[in-house]
Amino acid sequence: MIKDYYPVKIGNLKRNLPLFQAAPGIKIALFNILGDTQIVKKSAQLLAKKLPLNADCIITPEVKSVPLAYELSDILKIPYIVLRKHCKPYMGNAVKAQTLSITTGKLQTIWLDGKDINLIKDKKVIIIDDVVSTGSTLKAIRELVNSIGGKIIAEAAVFTEGDNWNNFICLGNLPIIKD
């Protein structure tokens, strides 16, 4: 019997992630924490135990990882910064980096509001995401943080996807399912 979901467990919470056809013959499990307060809180509690305590801030891309960054910010008592997908008119002196998004298959620009530069410059930074797959967004965030003088001390996600994520802080790995 072929399942149309992939079961995961975060702490004592269980979820069935829907499988999505990412390409011909390739399926991935979709992890969407938006609106799942229990998963956000449990993931943050478990990740916080694995993160360094000497960080100055958390940085995350919008949208799905924002609740996780907020919750970790509250637990660790440090600010969080959200990188935006579009530069807004109010974002004075914004800094940008580009990446090829696996989700959209297009070149994507991430933007840091100029008001947040001093929260990163010469500071110890933790990068947080919900799922890290190819690492392209992670690479762009690294580039952006390094370009303004921040020091990345940890990178973490609830899940990694696929292989080659040794020494990466996460709660589990999601498979890439090939038919």
Summary of the structure (lengths in Angstrom):
residues: 179
radius of gyration: 16.3
end to end distance: 13.7
largest distance: 54.8
contacts: 542
relative contact order: 0.19
helix: 23%
strand: 40%
